[in-house]
Amino acid sequence: MKPTSIVLTVLAMFLLLLPSYVQTQSATSAGELQLGVDSYRNSHYEDAVRHFEKAVDLDRANRQARLYLATACLSQYIPGVDTPDNIRWGEEAIDQYHHVLDEGSGPTEKRNSAKGIGYVYLNMKRFEDAAHYYQIASDLDPKDPEPFYSLGVMDWTQSYQSRMEARTRLGLRPQENLDARNKDQQQVCDELRAKDMSFVEQGIDSLKKAIELRPDYDDAMAYLNLTYREKADLECDDPAARAQDLKTADHWVDKTLAVKKAKGKTISPPTAPSHQ
């Protein structure tokens, strides 16, 4: 899924900086930058990439052009598609974000670049790299809830994937929980708990922090519900703990629905982390 409204919002924010910046640049570099912006606004992303590349070539220190170029490349990147061309778009976005992150930019530019890198690595399933850059983004702005949300989603993803693979091997139906009374299931549950409980606990902490920073963060609430359900299935030998986890998960379902209703939002699955 290509970035849409969030990308356009970020691009609009950068456009506010463009007039004063253009005055200090050569007309040719400024012209290519403006042509790229116009192409991007019209959803001509490949043309936008070409113009932003020219702007960067004409002025290697033009961080705004690099940010725009990274955003345009990311608009071409399709999460979860592992073809060489698609990976190249993601890697090019990372490269341009790195230039901005590493070359003395302002804190907002650095934070958005770190989040952009984290987003690409997350979708490439390079989770350790993604966590590193989301942590950088959080350190740059501890009051931003989005890196905590992304970290929480990433922890849930890692636990969920391995648990579902194990359940498939055991032939469990969706409504069945891992059961300690079954020897094979108990062994699998012990292995999953040893490997994944840290992800679950980290995910809960991160999502709670996101909600603390943004009390109406319904997507974070929805993933907190899912993460408590992960925890419940790992409590295969403790029925009381499992029941409490499910009760807590239901609480966050209710909170999510209440917040969405208050916002007038359609009830739908939570969205994946964005790159900004």
Buried (B, 14 or more C-beta within 10 A) or exposed (E): EEBEEEBBEBBEEBBEBBEEBBEEBEEEBBBBBBBBBEBBEEEBBEBBBBBBBBBBEBBEEBBBBBBBBBBBBBBBBBBEEEEEEBBEBBBBBBBBBBBBBEBEBEEEBBBBBBBBBBBBBBBBBEBEBBBBBBBBBBEBBEEBBBBBBBBBBBBBBBBBEBBEEBBEEBEBEEEEBBBBEBEEBBEBBBEBBEBBBEBBBBBBBBBBBBBEBBEEBBBBBBBBBBBBBBBBBBBBBEEEBBEBBBEBBEBBBEBBBEBBEEEEEEEEEBBBBBBB
